[in-house]
Amino acid sequence: MISFILQVFCSVFSGLALSAAIPSSFYIFGIPSIGLIALIPLYMAICKSRSFREAFFLTSLQVLTVHLTSCWWLGNFRGFGIFALGASAIGTAFEGGCCGLFFFALLSYRTRTDRMKELAGSDHTGMIKRSIWFALCYTAWEYIKSTGSMGFPWGTIFMSSYRWKLITQVSDITGVWGITFLFSLTNAAAAEAVQLFLRKRNSEHFSSSLRQLKSLVKLPAFLFLLCLVYGTWNYLFPGNPVKHVNTVIVQQNRDPWETDESETLKVTMNLTRQALENLNDRNLEADLVLWSEGVLSHKFPGSEGFYQDYPAKESLSSFIKNTGTPFIIGGDTAIDRKKHINSNSAIFYDAKGKYSGFYSKMQLVPFAEYIPFSDNAFIKYIMDDVVQYGSDGWEPGFQHVLFKIPLKSARHEETPLNVGRESRAVIALDKNGNSDSSVTEQYKKNKAENPDAFFSFTTPICFEDSFTAVCRQLYNSGSEAFMNITNDSWSKTPVAEYQHFVVASFLAIEYRTTLVRCCNSGYSAVVLPNGKIAADLMPFTTDAMAVSVPVYLRKPTVFAVFGDYFALSAIFIIIAAVFLRALKEFISPEKLKFPASAKIKICIITENKAGISTDEAEEAESTGPQLKEEPESKKTVRRRTGKTVPSSEEKEKKSLPAKKSGRTAKKSSETAEKKTVKKSTAAVKKTSGTAKKDETASKKPAVRRTQKKTGDS
């Protein structure tokens, strides 16, 4: 009971430590060093588990602790946050418990012999196997937790690594899952070290285990070194931008659920004017204006005419037309009016104040923007009538949209002659030696579109900036940068703002592109491809900034090409290993050939140092059909056990060379017969004479037997 209480304490303590490692009220960007040790108590608790049920409970408890202590701000959601917090906590805890089951699966396959071998130092791979297996399981767990329609990538260990920019640069190869694997592997190695020093028994076994531990520690140390070398190069030399986009980012700090739309538009327009004036003072022209998610409450495209007259003092369309700049504004779209299907969208206005299209959010927040399984009549009844929380939410978008705008600073630049040209060409003269004027014109002026005069971007909405399934598709559509719009004002706390930013910031590193975040209440920022912050606005401040956003040469990274291959590989390895082990247990030769009921006792007669014979019995499983029946004269009878086994002397006799003198062979045979038949209950009598070793015993030193005088027998 005391042991189980200690395991529970370890699980809870691990959850509290991980919550302290990720961004919190005390350290807004987290503490990476705590992230390297936060999972040690959890690892030790699962290793001490005695059943799958216990492992499931302990892991679920740790995950539940992390969720409640780090994402407590979910309780502020729209006056019904307890449901959002509670439902997400239960679902997350269940998923975490399943991770514990897979980790415990490796421990459950270890037999007592395996444990004794490891303690004795004869097994030099136990620590390494457990540590790598734990890292794989934890990586798979965080991936499953962070993806899919129920995904919620908060409370993850990779969030704690944000401040170590040299380590996080590896994200463009493995995604954040490489960081998760590295940190969880380090935790496992540290936990093995703690367990070793707690259970040390004697110097010989301890030194052997210590050598194994040193081999284990070298693995995460080597991986950290590789990440440092790779990260140093990419952080210090991110490359040079190929163009700049003058962008106005507005943080109006107005909760759309609590503030009237007219007041929100008034504040947002004033902030935009100030930022545009700031650009004019620097002799720059704005290329794009970003307003956050949820600014407009009337649904498009039907509301296009409405905003031509609203607000009354200066309509939205007139305001945009006067700025002469394209706008991205958060609003709603009625996808299907008849079926009342709406979506959360980024509304696009051109420089003349005309509605030009939209992109709808594809990754919705579960229990906030939609209710899972709300199509089910029973769930709909529970949510609408019992809980009284509307089950009718937004529908996910249906299309990945790439926006493209002209850059005012490059509108007068000529298109380079090498743009859009084929790799081979022919410049031919006619029979009179004259050139073709139409061909020659192509080598004077390129009429193709100048790519440097345009900017292509995508707009992941809210926490879509944390999901590979969405952002990878947006990037591969041709996006040169991500322009994210977000509304986190409902959280009422800066902790939620910083946590969202930290999760989203890895997006810039993964695709080596610029990330611009325009948030209702923060944390609005411009993140460079190496993860460095170029400009920002503090959370819950009413402000705007005009930034010349750098755009870098678009080179698809390993992660952009292959996606979440690292995490998927971990899942495949886990499933394959468990399946093969189960298959091996099912078709093992021992179970096919050796029934548990068929046992014999083999008695081996040995000599101790004093020359007194002793017998050692060991049980072995065997099957009837494998034991061939032999004449009774060729069996050794043990009255004590009632079992029969062939004598060792008889085996030796068969191995003797055929060419022996008849007299010597006969004597050896008689001596062997007298020694093999004994009563098991009789005590061994001391002999007065000196025993002579049999000639065959010298040729078979592995079999020892007691030589006795044969007079009395």
NUPAKE-421805 format. One line per field, with one value per residue (C-alpha): x, y, z. Coordinates in Angstrom, 1 decimal. Example, Ala and Ser with C-alpha at 12.3 -4.5 7.8 and 13.67 -1.06 7.14 Angstrom:
<nodes>
xx (12.3; 13.7)
yy (-4.5; -1.1)
zz (7.8; 7.1)
</nodes>
This chain:
<nodes>
xx (0.0; 2.8; 4.5; 1.4; 1.0; 4.5; 3.8; 0.7; 2.8; 5.4; 2.8; 1.3; 4.7; 5.7; 2.6; 3.3; 6.9; 5.9; 3.4; 6.2; 8.5; 6.1; 5.1; 3.3; 2.6; 6.0; 8.1; 6.2; 8.4; 9.0; 12.0; 13.8; 16.0; 12.9; 11.6; 14.6; 13.7; 9.9; 9.2; 11.6; 9.0; 6.5; 9.1; 9.9; 6.2; 5.4; 8.5; 7.2; 3.7; 2.5; -0.3; -1.6; -4.4; -1.9; 0.2; -2.9; -4.0; -0.7; -0.1; -3.7; -3.1; 0.0; -1.6; -4.7; -2.5; -0.6; -3.9; -5.6; -2.6; -1.4; -4.7; -7.0; -7.8; -10.1; -12.5; -13.0; -14.5; -17.8; -19.2; -19.3; -15.7; -16.0; -17.5; -14.7; -12.0; -13.6; -14.3; -10.9; -9.2; -11.1; -10.3; -6.7; -6.2; -7.7; -5.2; -2.3; -3.3; -3.1; 0.4; 1.3; -0.1; 2.3; 5.3; 4.3; 4.0; 7.8; 8.1; 5.5; 7.4; 10.5; 10.8; 12.4; 15.4; 15.7; 15.7; 18.2; 20.5; 20.3; 21.0; 23.9; 25.4; 25.1; 22.4; 23.9; 20.9; 18.0; 18.4; 18.8; 15.8; 13.5; 14.7; 14.3; 10.9; 9.7; 10.8; 9.0; 5.8; 5.9; 6.5; 3.6; 1.4; 2.1; 1.5; -1.8; -2.8; -1.9; -3.5; -6.9; -10.3; -9.9; -6.3; -5.1; -1.3; -1.0; 0.7; 3.3; 7.0; 8.3; 6.8; 9.4; 12.2; 11.2; 14.0; 16.7; 16.7; 19.8; 18.0; 14.6; 16.2; 16.0; 12.2; 12.7; 13.8; 11.7; 9.1; 8.5; 8.3; 12.1; 12.3; 9.8; 11.8; 15.1; 13.6; 11.7; 14.9; 16.9; 14.3; 14.4; 18.2; 18.1; 15.4; 17.5; 20.4; 18.3; 16.9; 20.4; 21.8; 18.7; 19.0; 22.7; 23.5; 27.2; 30.2; 30.5; 27.0; 26.8; 29.9; 28.6; 25.2; 27.1; 28.9; 25.6; 24.3; 27.3; 26.5; 22.9; 23.8; 26.0; 22.9; 21.0; 24.3; 25.3; 21.9; 22.1; 25.5; 24.2; 21.2; 23.6; 25.9; 22.9; 21.0; 24.0; 24.4; 20.8; 20.2; 23.2; 22.8; 19.1; 19.7; 18.8; 15.2; 14.3; 11.5; 9.7; 6.0; 4.9; 2.2; 0.0; -0.9; -3.8; -4.4; -7.7; -8.0; -11.8; -13.7; -16.3; -18.6; -18.6; -18.1; -20.5; -19.3; -19.6; -17.2; -14.8; -14.7; -14.2; -11.2; -9.7; -10.0; -8.3; -5.4; -5.1; -4.9; -2.2; -0.1; -0.5; 0.7; 3.7; 4.5; 4.1; 6.5; 9.1; 8.3; 6.8; 3.4; 1.4; 1.0; -1.4; -3.5; -4.3; -7.3; -7.7; -10.2; -13.8; -13.9; -16.9; -20.1; -22.3; -22.0; -20.5; -21.0; -24.5; -23.1; -21.0; -23.7; -24.2; -20.6; -20.8; -23.0; -21.8; -20.6; -22.6; -19.9; -17.5; -18.3; -15.9; -15.7; -15.1; -12.4; -10.5; -10.9; -9.4; -6.3; -5.8; -4.6; -5.8; -7.3; -7.6; -10.4; -11.7; -15.5; -18.1; -19.2; -22.6; -21.5; -25.1; -27.9; -30.6; -28.9; -27.6; -24.0; -21.5; -17.7; -15.1; -13.3; -10.6; -12.4; -10.4; -10.9; -9.0; -7.5; -10.7; -12.8; -14.5; -15.1; -12.9; -13.2; -12.5; -10.7; -12.5; -11.0; -10.5; -9.3; -12.0; -11.6; -13.5; -16.1; -15.6; -16.3; -18.1; -19.4; -18.1; -20.8; -23.4; -25.1; -26.2; -29.8; -29.0; -25.9; -27.8; -30.6; -28.1; -26.3; -29.4; -32.0; -30.1; -26.8; -28.4; -25.2; -26.0; -24.7; -24.9; -21.4; -19.2; -18.4; -14.8; -13.7; -13.5; -10.6; -7.0; -6.7; -3.6; -3.9; -1.7; -1.2; 1.1; 4.0; 3.8; 7.6; 8.2; 5.4; 7.7; 10.4; 11.0; 10.7; 14.1; 14.8; 15.4; 11.9; 9.6; 12.0; 12.6; 16.0; 16.5; 15.7; 16.5; 17.2; 17.0; 17.5; 15.6; 17.1; 18.1; 19.9; 17.3; 16.1; 12.5; 11.4; 9.0; 11.8; 14.2; 11.6; 11.7; 15.4; 14.7; 11.8; 10.2; 6.5; 6.0; 4.8; 7.6; 7.5; 9.4; 6.5; 3.9; 3.5; 1.7; 0.5; -1.9; -3.9; -4.2; -6.9; -6.5; -5.0; -4.7; -1.1; -0.4; -1.5; 0.7; -2.3; -3.5; -0.3; 1.6; -1.1; -1.2; 2.6; 2.7; 0.1; 2.8; 2.7; 5.7; 4.7; 2.0; -0.3; -2.2; -5.3; -6.3; -8.8; -7.7; -9.3; -11.8; -9.0; -8.7; -5.1; -1.6; -0.6; -3.0; -1.6; 2.0; 1.3; -0.5; 2.4; 5.0; 3.2; 2.7; 6.3; 7.6; 5.7; 8.3; 11.2; 9.5; 9.0; 11.8; 9.3; 8.1; 5.2; 3.0; 0.5; -2.3; -4.2; -7.2; -5.6; -2.1; 0.4; 0.9; 4.3; 6.5; 8.7; 11.6; 12.5; 15.0; 12.4; 13.6; 11.0; 11.4; 8.5; 5.7; 2.8; 2.3; -0.9; -4.0; -2.8; -4.7; -2.1; -1.0; 2.4; 3.6; 6.3; 8.4; 8.0; 11.0; 10.2; 12.8; 13.6; 11.1; 13.0; 10.8; 12.3; 12.4; 9.4; 7.5; 8.1; 7.5; 5.4; 5.0; 7.1; 9.1; 6.1; 4.5; 7.7; 7.6; 4.0; 4.9; 7.8; 5.7; 2.9; 5.3; 7.2; 4.1; 2.7; 5.9; 6.3; 2.7; 3.1; 6.3; 4.5; 1.7; 3.8; 6.7; 8.2; 7.9; 4.1; 3.9; 6.1; 6.3; 3.0; 3.2; 1.9; 4.8; 7.7; 10.7; 13.3; 16.9; 19.3; 22.9; 25.4; 28.3; 31.2; 31.8; 35.2; 35.3; 34.8; 31.3; 28.7; 25.6; 22.7; 21.0; 17.6; 16.1; 12.8; 12.6; 9.6; 9.4; 6.9; 6.1; 6.7; 10.2; 11.3; 12.0; 11.2; 14.3; 14.8; 14.6; 18.2; 19.3; 17.5; 18.5; 15.8; 15.4; 13.1; 12.7; 11.1; 9.7; 11.2; 13.6; 16.4; 19.3; 22.5; 25.4; 27.8; 25.7; 26.1; 29.8; 30.0; 28.5; 31.0; 34.0; 36.2; 35.1; 38.6; 39.1; 40.3; 37.4; 38.7; 38.9; 35.5; 33.9; 35.4; 34.3; 30.7; 30.5; 31.7; 29.2; 26.3; 27.1; 27.3; 24.1; 21.5; 21.1; 18.4; 17.5; 16.7; 19.9; 22.7; 26.0; 28.5; 32.1; 34.5; 37.8; 39.7; 40.9; 38.7; 40.2; 38.8; 37.4; 39.2; 36.2; 35.7; 39.0; 37.7; 34.3; 35.2; 31.7; 30.1; 31.3; 30.4; 31.4; 33.8; 33.3; 34.6; 32.5; 33.2; 30.0; 27.8)
yy (0.0; 2.4; 1.6; 2.4; 5.7; 6.6; 5.8; 8.1; 10.8; 10.4; 10.7; 13.9; 15.4; 14.6; 16.4; 19.5; 19.5; 19.4; 22.2; 24.3; 23.6; 24.9; 28.6; 29.7; 32.7; 32.4; 31.9; 33.1; 31.1; 28.1; 26.4; 23.9; 22.4; 21.3; 19.7; 17.4; 15.9; 16.3; 12.8; 11.0; 10.4; 9.1; 6.7; 5.3; 5.0; 2.9; 0.7; -0.1; -1.0; -4.5; -4.6; -2.9; -1.4; 0.3; 1.6; 3.0; 4.8; 6.3; 7.7; 9.0; 10.8; 12.4; 13.7; 14.9; 16.9; 18.5; 19.4; 20.9; 22.9; 24.2; 24.7; 25.8; 29.0; 26.8; 27.3; 30.9; 29.9; 31.7; 31.1; 27.4; 26.6; 24.0; 21.7; 22.5; 22.0; 18.9; 17.1; 17.8; 16.7; 13.4; 12.7; 13.7; 11.5; 8.5; 8.9; 9.3; 6.2; 4.2; 5.5; 4.0; 0.7; 0.5; 1.4; -1.2; -3.8; -3.9; -4.4; -7.1; -9.2; -9.3; -12.5; -13.0; -14.5; -11.3; -9.1; -11.3; -11.2; -7.4; -7.1; -9.5; -7.5; -10.2; -8.3; -5.0; -3.8; -3.6; 0.1; 1.1; -0.8; 0.6; 4.2; 4.1; 2.4; 5.0; 7.8; 6.2; 5.7; 9.3; 10.7; 8.7; 9.8; 13.6; 13.1; 11.4; 14.0; 16.8; 15.7; 14.8; 16.5; 16.1; 17.3; 19.7; 20.2; 22.0; 20.6; 19.0; 18.6; 20.2; 23.5; 23.6; 23.7; 27.1; 29.1; 26.7; 28.0; 26.0; 22.8; 23.7; 24.2; 20.5; 21.0; 21.5; 17.9; 16.0; 18.5; 19.1; 15.3; 15.1; 17.4; 15.3; 12.2; 13.9; 15.3; 12.1; 10.0; 12.2; 11.9; 8.1; 8.0; 10.2; 8.0; 4.8; 6.5; 7.4; 3.8; 2.4; 4.4; 3.6; -0.2; -0.8; -4.1; -5.0; -3.4; -6.0; -5.8; -2.0; -1.4; -3.6; -1.7; 1.6; 0.7; 0.0; 3.4; 5.2; 3.6; 4.8; 8.4; 8.6; 8.3; 11.5; 13.3; 12.5; 13.6; 16.9; 17.5; 17.0; 19.3; 22.0; 21.8; 21.9; 24.5; 26.9; 27.1; 27.6; 30.1; 32.3; 32.1; 32.1; 33.5; 36.9; 37.9; 38.2; 40.8; 42.8; 43.2; 46.3; 45.0; 46.7; 44.4; 45.6; 44.3; 46.0; 44.1; 43.7; 40.5; 40.1; 38.3; 41.2; 44.3; 45.7; 45.4; 49.1; 49.9; 47.2; 48.6; 52.1; 51.2; 49.0; 51.7; 54.3; 52.0; 51.2; 54.9; 55.5; 52.6; 53.8; 57.2; 55.6; 53.9; 57.2; 58.9; 56.3; 56.9; 53.5; 52.3; 49.6; 46.3; 44.5; 45.1; 42.3; 42.4; 39.6; 36.7; 37.5; 41.2; 41.1; 39.5; 39.6; 36.6; 36.8; 37.0; 38.3; 41.0; 42.6; 45.2; 45.7; 46.8; 49.3; 51.4; 50.3; 51.9; 55.0; 57.5; 55.8; 52.4; 49.5; 49.4; 53.2; 53.0; 50.2; 52.1; 55.2; 53.3; 51.7; 48.5; 44.9; 43.7; 40.3; 40.4; 37.7; 37.1; 34.4; 32.8; 31.3; 28.2; 26.8; 29.2; 26.6; 24.1; 26.8; 25.8; 28.5; 28.7; 30.8; 32.6; 35.1; 37.6; 39.1; 42.7; 44.2; 47.7; 49.2; 48.0; 45.2; 41.8; 39.3; 35.9; 34.0; 31.1; 29.0; 27.4; 23.7; 22.7; 23.6; 23.6; 20.7; 21.6; 25.3; 25.8; 22.5; 19.6; 16.1; 13.7; 16.5; 14.9; 12.1; 12.7; 11.7; 13.9; 16.8; 16.3; 16.3; 19.4; 21.4; 20.5; 19.0; 20.9; 23.8; 24.4; 24.8; 21.9; 23.9; 25.3; 26.1; 23.6; 23.1; 24.7; 22.9; 24.5; 25.5; 29.1; 31.0; 34.8; 36.9; 40.7; 43.1; 44.8; 48.6; 48.9; 46.7; 47.7; 49.7; 47.0; 45.2; 41.4; 39.7; 38.2; 34.8; 34.5; 32.0; 31.0; 27.5; 25.8; 25.5; 28.0; 28.6; 32.0; 31.6; 33.9; 33.6; 32.8; 36.4; 36.5; 38.6; 38.0; 37.5; 40.6; 38.7; 36.5; 39.4; 41.2; 38.5; 39.2; 42.9; 42.9; 40.0; 40.3; 37.6; 38.5; 39.5; 37.2; 39.8; 42.2; 39.9; 38.2; 34.9; 34.0; 31.8; 32.6; 29.7; 30.8; 30.6; 27.3; 26.0; 27.3; 24.3; 21.6; 20.0; 18.6; 22.1; 24.2; 21.7; 21.8; 25.6; 25.8; 23.4; 25.4; 28.0; 30.1; 32.4; 33.2; 32.5; 35.3; 34.0; 35.7; 34.7; 35.5; 34.4; 37.3; 35.0; 33.3; 36.4; 35.5; 36.2; 32.6; 31.3; 33.9; 32.9; 29.2; 29.6; 31.6; 29.1; 26.2; 28.3; 29.6; 26.2; 26.7; 29.2; 26.8; 23.7; 25.4; 28.0; 30.8; 33.9; 33.7; 36.8; 36.6; 39.1; 38.4; 40.1; 40.5; 39.1; 37.8; 39.4; 39.0; 38.5; 35.3; 34.8; 31.4; 30.7; 31.3; 34.7; 37.4; 40.5; 42.5; 42.0; 43.6; 42.7; 40.7; 42.6; 45.9; 48.0; 48.8; 48.3; 48.1; 48.6; 46.1; 45.5; 41.8; 39.9; 37.2; 34.5; 32.3; 29.4; 26.1; 23.2; 21.6; 17.9; 18.3; 20.2; 17.3; 14.3; 15.8; 13.9; 10.9; 10.9; 10.4; 8.0; 5.9; 5.8; 4.5; 1.9; 0.6; 0.3; -1.5; -3.8; -4.6; -5.4; -7.5; -9.5; -10.2; -11.4; -13.6; -15.0; -15.8; -17.5; -19.8; -20.3; -23.8; -24.3; -23.9; -26.2; -29.0; -28.9; -29.0; -27.5; -30.8; -32.9; -32.5; -34.7; -34.2; -34.5; -35.3; -34.4; -35.9; -33.6; -33.4; -30.5; -29.4; -32.0; -34.8; -35.6; -36.3; -34.2; -34.2; -31.2; -31.6; -29.2; -29.3; -29.3; -29.5; -32.3; -34.1; -37.8; -38.4; -37.0; -39.5; -42.8; -46.0; -48.0; -51.4; -51.3; -52.5; -49.3; -47.0; -45.6; -46.0; -43.3; -44.6; -41.2; -39.5; -42.5; -41.0; -42.6; -40.9; -42.3; -42.4; -40.2; -43.2; -44.9; -41.9; -41.9; -45.5; -44.9; -42.2; -44.4; -45.5; -48.9; -50.3; -51.1; -54.3; -56.6; -56.8; -53.1; -52.5; -55.2; -53.8; -50.3; -51.5; -53.4; -50.4; -48.1; -50.4; -50.5; -46.7; -45.8; -47.7; -46.1; -45.5; -41.7; -41.8; -43.6; -41.4; -41.3; -43.3; -42.3; -44.7; -45.7; -46.3; -43.9; -43.7; -44.1; -42.0; -43.8; -43.6; -42.3; -39.5; -37.9; -37.8; -36.2; -33.6; -31.9; -34.9; -35.5; -38.5; -39.9; -42.8; -45.4; -48.7; -51.5; -54.1; -53.5; -52.9)
zz (0.0; 0.9; -2.4; -4.4; -2.5; -3.4; -7.1; -7.0; -5.5; -8.3; -11.0; -9.5; -8.9; -12.5; -13.7; -11.6; -12.8; -16.5; -15.9; -14.4; -17.4; -20.1; -20.3; -17.1; -14.9; -13.4; -16.5; -19.6; -22.0; -19.8; -18.3; -20.6; -17.8; -15.8; -19.0; -19.0; -15.6; -15.3; -16.5; -14.1; -11.4; -14.0; -15.5; -12.0; -11.1; -14.2; -13.7; -10.2; -11.6; -11.1; -13.7; -16.8; -14.8; -12.4; -15.3; -17.0; -13.8; -13.0; -16.5; -16.6; -13.3; -14.5; -17.8; -15.9; -13.5; -16.4; -18.2; -15.1; -13.9; -17.2; -19.2; -16.4; -18.4; -20.5; -17.6; -18.8; -22.1; -22.8; -19.4; -19.9; -19.6; -17.0; -19.6; -22.1; -19.4; -18.0; -21.3; -22.6; -19.4; -19.4; -23.0; -22.6; -19.5; -21.3; -24.2; -21.8; -19.9; -23.2; -23.6; -20.2; -21.3; -24.2; -22.1; -19.5; -22.2; -22.5; -18.7; -18.6; -21.1; -18.8; -16.8; -13.5; -15.2; -17.3; -14.2; -12.5; -15.5; -15.6; -11.8; -12.2; -15.0; -17.7; -19.6; -21.0; -23.0; -20.5; -19.6; -23.3; -24.4; -21.7; -22.3; -26.1; -25.7; -23.3; -25.6; -28.5; -26.5; -25.2; -28.7; -30.1; -27.2; -27.8; -31.5; -31.0; -28.5; -30.8; -34.1; -35.5; -35.0; -31.2; -31.1; -28.5; -28.6; -25.3; -22.1; -24.3; -23.4; -26.6; -25.4; -22.6; -25.2; -26.7; -25.1; -26.3; -29.9; -30.9; -30.0; -31.6; -35.0; -35.6; -36.1; -39.8; -40.1; -37.5; -36.5; -32.8; -32.4; -32.6; -29.6; -27.7; -28.4; -27.3; -24.1; -23.1; -23.8; -21.6; -18.8; -19.2; -19.0; -15.9; -14.3; -14.9; -13.2; -10.2; -10.0; -10.2; -7.3; -5.2; -5.7; -5.7; -4.0; -4.2; -5.9; -8.6; -9.9; -9.4; -11.5; -14.3; -14.3; -14.1; -17.3; -19.0; -17.7; -19.2; -22.6; -22.2; -21.3; -24.4; -26.7; -25.6; -25.2; -28.8; -30.0; -28.1; -29.6; -33.2; -32.5; -31.2; -34.2; -36.6; -34.7; -34.3; -38.1; -38.8; -36.1; -36.9; -40.6; -41.5; -45.0; -46.5; -47.3; -51.0; -50.4; -47.7; -47.1; -45.3; -43.0; -40.5; -37.5; -35.3; -31.8; -30.8; -27.5; -27.7; -26.9; -29.6; -27.1; -24.8; -27.1; -29.7; -33.3; -33.9; -31.0; -32.1; -35.7; -34.4; -32.2; -35.0; -37.6; -35.4; -34.7; -38.4; -39.3; -36.7; -38.0; -41.6; -40.6; -39.0; -42.3; -44.2; -41.8; -42.9; -46.5; -46.9; -48.3; -46.7; -48.7; -46.3; -43.2; -40.8; -38.4; -36.0; -35.9; -35.0; -35.8; -38.1; -36.9; -40.0; -42.3; -45.8; -48.7; -48.0; -45.8; -48.5; -49.1; -45.3; -44.7; -47.6; -45.3; -41.9; -39.7; -40.4; -39.9; -42.3; -43.7; -43.7; -47.5; -47.7; -45.1; -46.9; -50.2; -48.7; -47.5; -50.9; -49.2; -49.2; -45.9; -44.1; -41.5; -39.3; -39.8; -40.5; -43.8; -44.6; -46.6; -46.9; -45.8; -46.2; -43.9; -41.6; -42.2; -41.2; -41.0; -39.2; -42.0; -43.0; -45.2; -48.0; -49.3; -52.2; -52.3; -53.6; -50.7; -52.5; -51.0; -52.9; -51.2; -48.0; -46.4; -43.8; -40.8; -41.2; -37.7; -35.2; -31.5; -30.0; -27.4; -28.2; -31.9; -32.4; -30.4; -31.4; -32.6; -32.6; -35.5; -33.2; -32.0; -28.4; -28.2; -29.7; -27.1; -24.2; -25.4; -26.4; -23.7; -20.8; -20.7; -22.6; -24.6; -28.3; -30.3; -33.6; -34.1; -37.1; -39.9; -41.0; -44.2; -47.5; -49.4; -48.9; -50.1; -51.3; -51.3; -53.6; -53.4; -55.3; -53.5; -53.9; -53.5; -56.6; -58.9; -61.2; -61.4; -64.6; -64.7; -64.9; -68.3; -66.8; -65.2; -66.8; -69.5; -70.8; -70.4; -74.2; -76.9; -80.6; -82.1; -85.9; -88.7; -92.0; -95.4; -95.8; -92.5; -90.7; -87.2; -86.0; -84.2; -82.0; -80.7; -80.3; -78.2; -75.6; -75.1; -74.7; -72.2; -70.3; -70.3; -67.7; -64.2; -61.9; -58.8; -56.7; -57.3; -55.7; -52.3; -51.8; -48.3; -46.4; -43.3; -40.7; -38.3; -34.5; -33.3; -36.8; -36.6; -34.4; -36.8; -39.4; -41.3; -42.1; -42.3; -44.4; -47.1; -46.9; -47.3; -50.2; -52.0; -52.6; -49.4; -48.9; -45.3; -42.8; -41.8; -38.7; -37.2; -33.7; -31.0; -27.5; -25.6; -23.9; -21.9; -19.7; -18.9; -20.5; -19.8; -22.5; -25.0; -24.4; -24.5; -27.9; -29.2; -28.1; -29.8; -33.0; -33.1; -34.2; -37.4; -38.6; -38.0; -39.4; -42.8; -42.6; -43.3; -41.6; -39.3; -38.6; -35.8; -35.5; -32.3; -30.8; -27.4; -28.0; -28.3; -31.7; -33.2; -36.2; -36.0; -38.3; -39.9; -37.1; -34.4; -33.4; -32.6; -34.9; -33.5; -31.0; -29.0; -25.3; -24.4; -23.5; -24.8; -27.3; -30.0; -33.6; -35.4; -38.9; -39.7; -42.8; -42.8; -44.4; -46.8; -47.4; -50.4; -50.4; -50.0; -48.9; -45.7; -44.9; -42.7; -45.4; -47.8; -45.5; -42.7; -39.4; -40.6; -37.3; -35.1; -37.5; -37.5; -33.7; -33.8; -36.4; -34.4; -31.2; -33.0; -34.9; -31.7; -29.7; -32.5; -33.0; -29.3; -29.0; -32.0; -30.6; -27.3; -29.2; -31.4; -29.0; -29.2; -25.5; -25.7; -28.8; -27.6; -23.8; -21.9; -18.5; -16.9; -18.2; -15.8; -14.8; -12.2; -13.2; -10.4; -10.8; -8.4; -7.6; -5.1; -2.7; -1.6; 1.2; -1.3; 0.0; -2.7; -3.0; -5.4; -7.0; -8.6; -11.2; -12.9; -16.7; -19.0; -21.5; -23.6; -23.6; -27.3; -27.1; -24.4; -26.1; -24.1; -23.3; -21.6; -17.8; -17.6; -19.3; -16.9; -13.6; -10.9; -8.3; -5.6; -3.9; -6.9; -8.8; -12.0; -14.4; -16.3; -18.3; -16.3; -17.1; -17.1; -19.7; -22.0; -21.3; -22.1; -25.5; -26.3; -25.5; -28.4; -29.9; -29.7; -26.1; -24.6; -23.5; -20.0; -19.4; -21.0; -18.8; -15.6; -16.5; -17.2; -13.9; -12.0; -13.7; -12.8; -9.1; -9.0; -10.8; -8.7; -5.2; -2.8; -2.7; 1.1; 2.1; 3.5; 1.8; 3.7; 4.1; 2.4; 4.0; 0.9; -1.7; -4.7; -8.1; -10.9; -13.8; -17.1; -18.9; -16.3; -17.3; -20.9; -19.8; -17.1; -17.4; -15.6; -12.1; -9.9; -6.6; -6.7; -3.9; -2.9; -4.2; -1.5; 0.6; -2.4)
</nodes>
